């Protein structure tokens, strides 16, 4: 099916003479004629549309078919100009919608299709039959991945006002005619304003949008509508079923007109005004009315009785109404709300009433409440919260009369204690802030064996609750200041909310449905007894008085067989914990500062938190399902036993007094024992034997580890990372023999190593896979360092930070190398380095060299042949460094910061991208000459360089055009 849709809008304004002039159409560019406003509109509906929220008045009075034809003919004579007169009455000209009028409107539509063509940009939509069927579902329409608005669906208007495609459509004889069912379906998604807009397209759409199905609900909330306008609406839409007049001016005459003229009125909403007695008398004539809502209104003159008699009313709401006395006789009424109304008397004759809400009716006396409630024998829900006059006698009478009462809200009723009250069928009981509720009141609650919800918030005199209710699902105890004991037995209990009960000491819960229990910040809680076979999560954060006996509750056989998560954070009275659970997965003991001993036998435990347990001395994890464990936050740990078949990472950094450790983790790959100063060879040997898959081993600052312990590393066939920094090693031979696959070796501050201790590396080819070596802060002599750098060509990362015996860094060749490699010097200025590359280079793989803080280095010379692969060189903090001469083809980062004696800088580094000269005492000319040979330099840092003026950065950019960032001091030094 091919559908052509045309859409056109205009605007109008009223001048000072009462004439309506058609404004120039912003899209079509047409000008309208001025017509006298002889018939004022029945109702103007103001709508904010557009990006700037322009106010557009949609006139209620639709032009009749004859008027529309006359005006359209005038428009055709004036070059296609047409006027827009949008009306909510949609062309029903004083009569009801009928089949004959629809026929006439269809004929008008046919004529409109051929004789009245607005200048629009038309488009076609091809829809299959199955798509038409699916459009009955309320789903968003999209096209090409974006939402398509209704205006896009109906048509788009050509900005130029040209008749694109219209002539073709007319030549083909295609009519703008959608099937009535499809049009009705599309319009069912529109509100009243959009219906008015759609009605301006053509007569067919005007007729379709006026269908009574779209106008059964008339919402005039907070609208400025006059009596004449509303009367006209009622006359044109006599089948309206729902009316909202809340906030309209003069609600009494409007309400009278609604109940007298709308015979199908089903629901009426009024408010914010005064309703006279005659309105309530007229209600009896509105037989179909089922729902009446009056909010914030004065009934009558405020000092008279208001009768509300109606045979079919089902729902009545008199909320926040001002009236002296109200008499309600509605035999079919099921729901009644008098909430917040200021009436001292209410007489009810509603035998079928189920729900009664008299909350916050402060003027209702106890006798009036009793009389009203007992007059409704079928009452199921009663809300009398904030009715301070209610007594136990009233509750007893209600309990005897209303045997089906299931929901009772008596919150903020200070005079009730439930003495001798028996509410057997009650399912929901709310007693918030009831000062008379005590532990004795629970005897009355215990008789409500059907009870499901019990709320006792702010019951200040309540000390204990002991209930055995088989159907109880939810209980709340919040801000009960004197509450001490809670004893609950209910197979269906699923939610317990206990908060801010500072004196609570004992909890005993039996439930088959409870899955989560949260009892945070119960400072006095000491005893917990649980029989909850389906409990999964427990949170006892900041229960500071809990004792060690809590472990029995959550271990196997303690009543929580499937418990998975337990949180005991900041329970500072716990000293020795022992859990044996086959279900526990997560345990948190963070902040338990008094904890000394911990024993876990939880084979499926995957997470444990011990942050802040800084007094823990003994810990046993045998067995557990942990994959990683960090005990570095337990500085007093001295005995440790771990059996974890799945553990891959173990960190003991900071366990300085650990002397006994048994670690059985066959899948362990990373072990960090830094600063475990009491860890000895036998412990290390046992660990390497039971954990053969270790790849990374950190023994930094473990002075008790000796040769025997290092020899045991031969069982670690996958060891690639070894850190022996800050140890007292004298001989590295055990490392050379045991760690054949080692890639990273850190020997920081190993000051007892002799100058010959590294000779096996470059003379005997020990550790052939070694790539990274850290000798920082060592005492090796200059010759040992030179031979290491010259002969260990397989090293890629070397750190020599803080080596005081290192003087000059001058890379050269041995005698054999000089006979085979041609001499390479710095390329002359103006020639490329590639032209001077030798045909054969030494196989030196060094990429990263760190010589930070070497105080005795004065000169650094690295020729191209020696540092071809070097990419990063850090010589910062070398205070005596004066001369740097580097030719490195792959060097990218050079750091000479804080080399305050630097005077000469020669660089031939075509790939250098970052150069740091911060706080260097070097001349500006030397820097210009150096960077001129670095064609890829992007970042230059010359901050705090006293001889470089921050205002002369232009010279540096001229010398090195590739510079993007120059960091310099703001003012000259």
JOMOPE-V640917 format. One record per run of one state. SS is the DSSP state (@ for helix, = for strand, . for the rest). FROM is the first residue (numbers start at 1). LEN is the number of residues. If there is no record, write none. Layout:
((SS/FROM/LEN) (SS/FROM/LEN))
//
This chain:
((./1/1) (=/2/3) (./5/7) (=/12/3) (./15/4) (=/19/4) (./23/11) (=/34/3) (./37/7) (=/44/6) (./50/4) (=/54/6) (./60/5) (@/65/13) (./78/21) (@/99/17) (./116/5) (=/121/1) (./122/2) (=/124/3) (./127/2) (@/129/6) (./135/7) (=/142/2) (./144/2) (=/146/2) (./148/2) (@/150/5) (./155/1) (=/156/1) (./157/9) (@/166/7) (./173/7) (@/180/8) (./188/4) (@/192/8) (./200/3) (@/203/7) (./210/2) (@/212/4) (./216/1) (=/217/3) (./220/7) (@/227/10) (./237/5) (=/242/3) (./245/6) (@/251/11) (./262/5) (=/267/9) (./276/1) (@/277/9) (./286/5) (=/291/9) (./300/5) (=/305/5) (./310/5) (=/315/5) (./320/2) (=/322/1) (./323/2) (=/325/5) (./330/5) (=/335/3) (./338/7) (=/345/5) (./350/5) (=/355/3) (./358/8) (@/366/9) (./375/6) (=/381/3) (./384/8) (@/392/10) (./402/5) (=/407/3) (./410/18) (=/428/3) (./431/8) (@/439/8) (./447/6) (=/453/3) (./456/8) (=/464/5) (./469/5) (=/474/5) (./479/6) (=/485/5) (./490/5) (=/495/5) (./500/6) (=/506/5) (./511/5) (=/516/3) (./519/8) (=/527/5) (./532/5) (=/537/3) (./540/10) (@/550/5) (./555/10) (=/565/3) (./568/8) (=/576/5) (./581/5) (=/586/3) (./589/8) (=/597/6) (./603/4) (=/607/3) (./610/8) (=/618/7) (./625/3) (=/628/3) (./631/8) (=/639/5) (./644/5) (=/649/3) (./652/8) (=/660/5) (./665/5) (=/670/3) (./673/8) (@/681/10) (./691/5) (=/696/3) (./699/8) (@/707/9) (./716/5) (=/721/3) (./724/9) (@/733/6) (./739/5) (=/744/3) (./747/12) (@/759/5) (./764/8) (=/772/3) (./775/7) (@/782/10) (./792/5) (=/797/3) (./800/9) (=/809/3) (./812/3) (@/815/6) (./821/12) (@/833/4) (./837/11) (=/848/3) (./851/8) (=/859/4) (./863/9) (=/872/3) (./875/8) (=/883/4) (./887/6) (=/893/3) (./896/8) (=/904/4) (./908/6) (=/914/3) (./917/7) (@/924/8) (./932/7) (=/939/3) (./942/8) (@/950/10) (./960/5) (=/965/3) (./968/6))
//
